[in-house]
Each structure stands twice: as structure tokens, then as C-alpha cells.
Amino acid sequence: MSSLRQWIREASAPMHERVDAAYSRFELSDRHDYGRFLRAHGAALFSLEATLEQGGISRLLTDWPERRRSAALREDLQTLKIALPTPLSLEPGTGEGWSWGVAYVLEGSRIGGRVLSQRVREGGSIGPLRYLGHGEGTPLWPRFLAQFEHRAKTVDRDQLLAGVQLAFGQFLCAAEHELQTATSAQP
């Protein structure tokens, strides 16, 4: 593991754990809860991907179009007949480091997709898995790491960490909002 990758992993571990804990509260084997899980992801992902594109992520990640997951997530929500969430507002950062940080979180979240897909399947009623299964069979993570380790090692680490923290923060905020909405709707 490169020192940059190790550093960012260690620096972001507490936030990553908070996000994992929040999303573990969704019961993915339940179709309704799975839909809420997808809505929460959409609230974060839609704005993060759009902001990266506005900032020129395709100049950093040459295979960016292949990595986009917003369309897959929209299709899954539509299949479940769930209204698309309003994307969370976000204040975009500046600099290449910030974009690499956000991309690191988005690409890293893909790794857990296989495990989460299995939880959905365990529900017996297989839900749509375009989003969680996006890129399966394609070495997107190794290709990301190769580009990250080659090109991001010269970026400002403060910017990099700011991008990582913002991305994790967006996912955490979206999960908490969706969970709170469900709790307040209960009798």
C-alpha cells in the first residue's frame, strides 16, 4: 500500500466508520428499507458526481464516464417506484486534491457493493442491483488506484482530506436524513 493511500485511509477512518454505522441501520433484505438506502445514496451521490464533473474530473480520471453510477441508481429507484431524492447541496472544493479525495470515497464505496448486493438477495425478493453491482467484473478499483497513486501523490494533502471528509459527510448526512424521516413517519 502506498504511503498516500495508507495516510488517507487512516486519516478518514473515523468518518468512514460513522458512515458504515449509519448505513448498517438499513435492512437491505427488506425491499422498503433497501429503497430508503438507495434514496440516501442518491441524495449524496447525485450531487457529488455532478460537482466532480463540473470541476473537470474527466481530466483526472480518463475513464470517468465508465465510473458514473448516477444513472444506475436512478434506474434502481425507478424500478422500485421510489421518487428520486433531492440531491444534497454542497459547496465544491477547489483544486485537484479535493477532486481526488471525493473520487477516492466514491470509488472506495464500490468495494462494499458486492457484500451489500448479497444482503439484498438474502431478502428473497431480489431488488434491482444496477447501482450496487455497477462495474462488477471490471477492475475499476485497481485502475483507480493506479491513477490515484500516480497522479495524486503531488496534490495538496489538506485538499485531498477535505474532499474525502466532504464526501463522507454527504453520505452521512443523507443517511441520517433518510433514517430520521422514516422514524418521524412511524405512528
Secondary structure, 3 states (H helix, E strand, C coil): CCHHHHHHHHHHHHHHHHHHHHHCCCCCCCHHHHHHHHHHHHHHHHHHHHHHHHCCHHHHCCCHHHHCCHHHHHHHHHHCCCCCCCCCCCCCCCHHHHHHHHHHHHHHHCCCHHHHHHHHHCCCCCCCCCCCCCCCCCCHHHHHHHHHHHHHHHCCHHHHHHHHHHHHHHHHHHHHHHHHHHHHHCC
